[in-house]
Amino acid sequence: MTELALQTKKICKSYGTVPVLFDVDFDLRKGEIHALIGENGAGKSTLVKILAGYHQQTSGQLLRKGQPVTYQSIGAAEADGIVMIHQEFNLANDLTVEENIFLGKEVLKGRLLDKAAMRERSADILQKLGTKINPRTRVKDLSVSDKQMVEIAKALAFNSEVLIMDEPTAVLTSGEVEVLFRIIRGLRDHGVSIVYISHKLDEIKEIADRVTVLRDGYWIATENVSDVSEDDMARLMVGRELSALFPPKDGPPKARAPVLEVRNVSCPKYVSGASFTLHEGEVLGFAGLIGAGRTELMECVVGLRRRTAGSVVYRGKPLSARSYAETIQNNIVYLSEDRKGKGLFTSMRLAPNVTILSLKDHLTKLGLLDSKREDATLDQTIEEFEVRAPSSRALLSQLSGGNQQKIALGKMMQVEPDIVILDEPTRGIDVGTKQQVYYFVRQLVEQGKSCILISSELGEIIGLSDRVIVMRSGVIMGELTGDDINEEEIMLYATGLKGGVVDEPAYHN
């Protein structure tokens, strides 16, 4: 008989009067990788937070090695060998990497911290993860992908028997993913049980042994991964066919007026002499490997990062871009790849998150907040973007990642932008919500607006973009149009095999 590491029986969970899980049965075998999938809002995060002691079920049973348990805290679950790696980073930015890895579980030598032991152990774990992160580096100075590796290192620092991984590869390079998968398989072979949440169905096929599908808080199916295709999993998740994931393009790009002209923009350490033009009513894709400088270039364009050279012209008008506020006044908005750190206020209610950019439009003549107008704007956003929320009074942190992203998109549209810059807009969201984002982008350009899309998913770049610019090491390597917008051509430029001559990476994201 197969030994079960964890099991739920008829688990239900409600927040106040709002039910979110309904009689969910789930079991995790010893030494297996069990994928958990579903659309945003399906209940995945709620279920694993019950497993990891963040929440307690409203009814039903949680069993550990066959025995009923209730974890009253995260610490209680960790003491019982269950550790969760979050999609959204839970790191102390002002502490070093090694201090974060051992935060709350410091190694002592007598009454003093054994810093040498923690540094040595941290370096060993980071080396096994295939990363060159210095344990003494402060977390605030790390790239997004390096922060993810630190989160993983935290979980590996202790001998966990159950590891819950929530979108662990969302910000990793393909090489980093390969290393992580090798580590995950090694853990499984040593008897560790892993719950693996991902919206990347190709990853599920590659790494998981079994897969469980949730939809709208209900258990839908549990299957051996070898018995289902990616299309099968997508259908189970959304309850419908997804034959048209990307909206049709208009055909060959028409001659259109330039709306944004970027000339020879440079940013120390990240971007060197970048030039491009965005035309009216087009999607301009930016491709490249992590560390290529795409995000930094866009932050220079919108005034979030200082540029040391070059110019930006919007519809014939030079932009000084001294601040993002000035950029917004010129009808240009930017959606950050760092949803939690730079995009939204997770500890606040939904309404202020939606109206923060357009606050002046929600004030009375006396300069006070018009709460009725703000609530009306929120209701309109919830309806337009099909946001799933416990209530309109909910905190943003109570929403799933995909629904948080919909709020972020709704926030941008309140200023009626002319140019929308989207940086990794579908990171960590499910296939159904991705389709909604794709159609949203196409609707923007059909309305005459222009869009810049940064994405590490080549399928997204190819499926949405009218033109594609490829960057490497802070330099624009080339521009692709028509049939040249394909995976092979993009990777030739991204790796430096085609395009301008670029030295080994001098820029690090």
C-alpha positions in Angstrom: 0.0 0.0 0.0 1.3 3.5 -1.0 2.3 5.6 2.0 0.6 9.0 2.1 2.5 12.0 3.3 -0.5 14.3 3.4 -4.2 13.9 2.7 -7.4 16.0 2.8 -10.9 14.6 3.2 -13.9 16.7 2.3 -12.0 19.9 3.1 -14.1 23.1 3.1 -13.0 26.6 3.6 -15.0 29.8 4.0 -13.9 33.4 4.6 -16.7 34.9 6.6 -19.8 33.9 4.7 -18.0 33.4 1.4 -17.1 29.7 0.7 -14.0 29.1 -1.5 -13.4 25.3 -1.1 -16.1 22.6 -1.3 -15.4 19.1 -0.1 -11.9 18.8 -1.6 -10.2 15.4 -1.5 -6.5 15.5 -2.2 -3.6 13.1 -1.3 0.1 13.4 -1.6 2.2 10.2 -1.7 5.6 9.8 -0.2 8.3 10.5 -2.7 6.1 11.9 -5.5 5.7 15.2 -7.4 2.0 16.0 -7.4 1.0 19.0 -9.5 -2.0 21.2 -8.5 -3.5 23.2 -11.3 -6.6 25.3 -11.9 -7.5 28.8 -13.0 -6.8 31.8 -10.8 -9.5 31.7 -8.1 -9.9 27.9 -8.4 -8.8 27.4 -4.7 -5.2 26.2 -5.2 -3.6 28.7 -2.9 -6.3 28.3 -0.2 -5.8 24.5 -0.2 -2.0 24.6 0.1 -2.2 27.3 2.7 -4.3 24.9 4.8 -1.7 22.2 4.2 1.1 24.6 5.3 -0.6 26.0 8.5 -1.4 29.5 7.1 -5.2 28.8 7.4 -7.3 26.2 9.1 -10.1 24.5 7.3 -13.8 25.3 8.1 -14.7 21.6 8.0 -13.2 18.3 6.8 -10.0 16.6 7.8 -6.3 17.1 7.2 -4.2 14.0 7.7 -0.4 13.7 8.1 0.9 10.2 7.6 -2.6 8.9 8.2 -3.1 10.8 11.4 -5.6 13.8 11.8 -3.8 17.1 12.4 -4.6 20.7 12.5 -1.8 23.2 12.2 -2.5 26.3 14.1 0.5 28.2 12.6 3.1 28.1 9.9 5.7 27.2 12.5 3.7 24.1 13.6 3.5 22.9 10.0 7.3 23.5 9.5 8.0 21.7 12.7 6.2 18.7 11.2 8.3 18.9 8.0 6.0 20.9 5.7 7.5 24.0 4.0 6.0 26.3 1.5 7.8 28.4 -1.2 5.6 31.3 -2.2 5.0 32.8 -5.6 5.2 36.3 -4.1 8.5 36.8 -2.4 8.6 36.7 1.4 12.1 38.2 1.9 13.6 40.9 4.0 15.1 43.3 1.4 17.6 45.0 3.8 19.1 41.7 5.0 21.7 39.7 3.3 21.0 36.4 1.4 22.4 34.3 4.2 20.4 36.2 6.9 17.2 35.6 4.9 17.9 31.9 4.5 18.3 31.4 8.3 15.8 34.1 9.4 14.0 32.9 12.5 16.1 29.7 12.5 19.6 31.2 13.1 22.4 28.8 14.0 24.0 29.6 17.4 27.4 29.1 18.8 26.9 29.4 22.5 24.8 32.5 22.8 26.2 34.1 19.7 25.2 33.7 16.0 27.4 31.3 14.2 27.8 33.4 11.1 30.5 31.3 9.6 28.4 28.2 9.7 25.4 29.9 8.2 27.5 31.5 5.4 29.1 28.1 4.6 25.7 26.4 4.6 24.2 29.1 2.5 27.0 29.0 0.0 26.6 25.2 -0.3 22.9 25.4 -1.0 23.3 28.2 -3.5 26.0 26.2 -5.3 23.7 23.2 -5.5 21.1 25.5 -7.1 23.6 26.4 -9.8 23.6 30.1 -9.0 26.5 32.4 -8.3 24.7 34.5 -5.7 27.0 35.8 -3.0 25.5 35.0 0.5 26.6 38.4 1.7 24.7 40.3 -0.9 21.7 42.2 0.3 18.4 40.9 -1.1 17.3 44.4 -2.4 20.3 44.3 -4.8 19.2 41.0 -6.4 17.3 40.5 -9.6 13.8 39.1 -9.5 15.1 35.6 -10.7 17.8 35.6 -8.0 15.3 36.5 -5.3 13.3 33.4 -6.4 16.4 31.2 -6.0 16.9 32.6 -2.5 13.3 31.6 -1.7 14.0 28.1 -2.9 17.3 28.1 -0.9 15.4 29.0 2.3 13.2 25.9 1.9 16.1 23.6 1.1 18.1 24.8 4.1 16.2 22.4 6.3 15.3 18.8 5.9 11.7 19.2 4.7 9.6 16.1 4.2 6.9 17.9 2.2 7.7 20.8 0.0 5.0 23.1 -1.5 6.2 25.1 -4.5 3.9 27.8 -5.9 5.0 28.9 -9.4 8.7 28.4 -8.6 9.9 28.9 -12.2 7.8 32.0 -13.1 10.9 34.3 -13.2 13.7 31.8 -13.9 15.7 31.3 -17.0 15.5 28.0 -18.9 18.9 27.1 -17.5 17.8 27.8 -14.0 14.7 25.8 -14.6 16.7 22.8 -15.7 18.8 23.0 -12.5 15.7 23.3 -10.3 14.0 20.3 -12.0 17.2 18.3 -11.4 17.0 19.2 -7.7 13.3 18.5 -7.4 13.8 15.0 -8.9 16.7 14.4 -6.6 14.5 15.4 -3.6 11.7 13.1 -4.8 14.1 10.2 -5.2 15.2 10.7 -1.5 11.6 10.4 -0.4 10.6 14.1 -0.2 6.9 14.7 -1.3 6.3 17.8 -3.5 3.2 19.7 -4.3 3.9 21.7 -7.4 1.7 24.5 -8.5 2.3 25.9 -12.0 0.3 27.4 -14.9 2.9 26.1 -17.3 1.4 22.9 -18.5 4.5 21.8 -20.4 6.3 21.9 -17.1 3.7 19.7 -15.5 4.2 17.1 -18.2 7.9 17.2 -17.7 8.2 17.2 -13.9 5.1 15.8 -12.3 3.9 12.2 -11.5 0.3 13.0 -10.9 -1.9 16.1 -11.4 -5.0 17.3 -9.6 -7.3 19.9 -11.1 -9.5 22.3 -9.1 -12.2 24.5 -10.6 -14.2 27.1 -8.7 -13.3 25.6 -5.4 -14.2 22.0 -6.4 -12.1 18.9 -7.1 -12.4 18.1 -10.7 -10.0 15.3 -11.4 -6.7 13.5 -10.3 -4.8 11.8 -13.1 -1.4 10.3 -13.8 0.4 12.9 -15.9 1.4 10.2 -18.4 -2.3 9.7 -19.2 -3.3 13.3 -20.0 -2.1 15.8 -22.6 -1.6 19.5 -22.1 -4.9 20.1 -24.0 -6.7 17.7 -21.6 -5.4 19.6 -18.6 -6.4 22.9 -20.1 -10.0 21.7 -20.8 -10.3 20.3 -17.2 -9.1 23.6 -15.8 -11.4 26.0 -17.7 -14.3 23.6 -18.5 -14.2 24.6 -22.2 -12.1 24.4 -25.3 -9.2 26.8 -25.8 -8.8 26.4 -29.5 -8.2 30.1 -30.1 -5.7 31.1 -27.3 -4.5 34.1 -29.3 -6.8 36.5 -31.1 -6.2 36.8 -34.9 -3.9 39.5 -36.1 -4.9 42.0 -38.8 -2.5 40.7 -41.3 0.6 42.5 -42.5 1.2 45.8 -40.6 -0.2 48.8 -42.3 1.8 52.1 -42.6 1.0 53.9 -39.4 2.2 57.1 -37.7 4.9 56.8 -35.1 3.6 57.6 -31.6 6.8 56.9 -29.6 10.4 57.4 -30.8 13.2 56.3 -28.5 16.7 57.3 -29.7 20.1 56.2 -28.3 18.8 55.7 -24.7 21.4 54.5 -22.3 21.3 53.5 -18.6 24.5 52.7 -16.7 25.1 48.9 -16.3 21.9 47.9 -18.1 21.2 49.6 -21.5 23.5 51.0 -24.2 22.3 53.1 -27.1 18.8 51.6 -27.5 16.6 53.0 -30.3 13.2 51.9 -31.5 9.9 53.3 -32.8 6.3 52.4 -31.7 3.6 52.9 -34.2 -0.1 53.7 -33.7 -2.3 50.7 -33.2 0.4 48.0 -33.0 1.8 45.5 -30.5 5.6 45.8 -30.4 7.1 42.8 -28.6 10.4 42.9 -26.7 12.1 39.5 -26.5 15.4 38.4 -24.9 16.8 36.3 -22.1 16.6 37.4 -18.5 19.2 40.1 -18.0 18.8 41.4 -21.5 17.9 44.9 -20.2 14.3 45.0 -21.5 12.7 46.1 -18.2 15.4 48.6 -17.5 15.0 50.2 -20.9 11.2 50.6 -20.4 11.8 52.0 -16.9 14.1 54.6 -18.6 11.4 55.4 -21.1 8.7 56.0 -18.5 10.8 57.9 -15.9 11.2 55.2 -13.3 14.9 54.9 -13.9 17.4 57.7 -14.8 18.7 57.7 -18.4 22.2 59.1 -19.0 21.8 59.6 -22.7 19.3 59.6 -25.5 15.8 61.0 -26.1 12.2 60.0 -26.0 9.6 61.7 -28.2 5.8 61.1 -27.8 3.8 62.2 -30.9 6.4 64.8 -31.8 6.8 66.1 -28.2 10.1 65.5 -26.3 9.5 63.8 -23.0 12.0 64.6 -20.2 10.5 61.7 -18.2 11.7 63.1 -14.9 9.1 61.1 -13.2 6.5 58.5 -13.9 3.7 61.0 -12.9 4.8 63.1 -15.9 4.7 60.1 -18.2 1.1 59.3 -17.1 0.1 62.9 -17.8 1.2 62.2 -21.4 -1.1 59.1 -21.6 1.6 56.5 -21.2 1.3 53.8 -18.6 3.5 50.9 -17.5 2.6 47.6 -15.8 5.6 46.4 -13.8 6.7 42.8 -13.8 6.9 43.0 -10.0 3.2 43.0 -9.2 3.6 42.9 -5.4 6.7 45.2 -5.0 6.0 47.9 -7.6 2.5 47.5 -9.0 -0.1 47.2 -6.2 -0.8 47.7 -2.5 -1.6 44.3 -1.3 -2.5 45.3 2.2 -5.2 47.8 1.0 -8.7 47.3 -0.3 -9.5 46.9 -4.0 -10.9 50.4 -4.6 -7.8 52.5 -3.9 -5.7 50.0 -5.9 -7.9 50.7 -8.9 -8.1 54.5 -8.5 -4.6 55.4 -7.3 -3.5 56.7 -10.8 -6.7 58.6 -11.4 -7.2 59.9 -7.8 -8.0 63.5 -8.9 -11.0 62.2 -10.9 -12.4 60.7 -7.6 -12.3 63.8 -5.5 -15.1 66.2 -4.6 -14.8 70.0 -5.2 -13.5 70.3 -1.6 -10.7 67.9 -2.4 -12.2 65.0 -0.4 -12.5 61.4 -1.7 -15.8 60.7 -3.3 -16.2 57.1 -2.0 -19.4 56.5 -4.1 -17.6 57.5 -7.3 -14.6 55.3 -6.3 -16.9 52.3 -5.6 -18.6 52.8 -8.9 -15.2 52.7 -10.7 -14.3 49.5 -8.8 -17.6 47.9 -9.7 -17.1 48.7 -13.4 -13.5 47.3 -13.3 -14.7 44.1 -11.6 -17.4 43.6 -14.3 -15.2 44.6 -17.2 -12.2 42.4 -16.2 -14.3 39.6 -14.7 -12.4 39.9 -11.4 -13.2 37.2 -8.9 -13.2 38.6 -5.3 -14.8 37.6 -2.0 -16.4 41.0 -2.0 -15.8 44.5 -3.2 -14.6 45.4 0.3 -11.9 42.7 0.2 -8.2 43.3 0.7 -6.1 42.9 -2.5 -4.1 40.2 -0.7 -7.3 38.0 -0.6 -7.3 37.8 -4.4 -5.5 35.2 -6.4 -2.5 36.3 -8.5 -4.5 36.4 -11.7 -7.2 38.5 -10.2 -4.6 40.9 -8.7 -3.3 41.3 -12.3 -6.7 42.1 -13.6 -7.0 44.9 -10.9 -3.6 46.2 -12.1 -4.8 46.3 -15.7 -8.0 48.0 -14.6 -5.9 50.6 -12.6 -4.0 51.5 -15.8 -7.1 52.0 -17.9 -8.5 54.6 -15.6 -6.2 57.2 -17.1 -7.4 56.4 -20.6 -3.8 55.7 -21.9 -2.6 56.1 -25.5 0.4 53.8 -24.9 0.3 50.7 -22.7 3.6 49.0 -21.7 3.1 45.5 -20.3 6.1 43.8 -18.6 5.5 40.1 -18.1 1.7 40.6 -17.9 0.9 36.9 -17.6 3.5 35.8 -15.1 2.0 33.4 -12.7 -1.5 33.4 -14.1 -3.6 30.5 -15.5 -4.3 29.7 -19.2 -7.9 31.0 -19.1 -6.8 34.3 -17.6 -3.9 34.5 -20.1 -6.4 34.3 -22.9 -8.4 37.2 -21.4 -5.2 39.3 -21.3 -4.3 38.4 -24.9 -7.8 39.6 -26.1 -7.5 42.7 -23.9 -4.2 43.6 -25.7 -5.7 43.1 -29.1 -8.8 45.2 -28.2 -6.4 48.0 -27.2 -4.8 48.2 -30.6 -8.1 47.8 -32.4 -9.1 51.0 -30.5 -6.1 52.7 -32.0 -3.9 52.5 -28.9 -0.4 51.2 -29.0 1.2 48.5 -26.8 4.7 47.4 -25.9 4.9 43.8 -24.7 7.8 42.4 -22.7 7.5 38.7 -22.2 9.8 35.8 -21.5 7.3 33.4 -23.0 8.1 33.2 -26.7 4.6 31.9 -27.5 3.2 35.1 -26.2 5.6 37.3 -28.2 4.9 35.4 -31.4 1.2 35.1 -30.9 0.6 38.8 -30.1 3.3 40.9 -31.6 3.1 42.8 -35.0 6.9 43.4 -34.7 9.5 42.0 -32.4 12.7 43.7 -31.1 15.3 41.3 -29.5 17.7 42.5 -26.9 20.8 40.9 -25.4 23.1 42.3 -22.7 21.5 45.8 -22.8 21.8 46.1 -26.6 19.1 45.9 -29.3 20.2 43.0 -31.6 17.6 43.2 -34.3 14.0 43.7 -35.3 11.7 40.9 -36.7 8.6 41.2 -38.8 6.2 38.8 -40.7 7.3 35.2 -41.0 10.6 36.0 -39.3 8.7 36.3 -36.0 9.4 32.7 -34.9 11.1 31.0 -32.0 14.3 30.0 -33.9 15.0 33.6 -35.2 14.3 35.2 -31.8 16.7 32.8 -30.1 19.4 33.4 -32.7 19.3 37.1 -31.9 18.8 36.6 -28.1 21.9 34.4 -27.9 24.0 36.7 -30.1 24.3 34.3 -33.0 22.7 36.9 -35.3 22.6 40.7 -35.1 25.1 43.1 -33.7 28.4 41.9 -32.1 27.9 41.9 -28.3 30.5 41.1 -25.7 29.8 38.6 -23.0 27.0 39.9 -20.7 28.2 43.2 -19.0 24.7 43.9 -17.7 22.9 41.9 -15.0 19.2 42.2 -14.4 
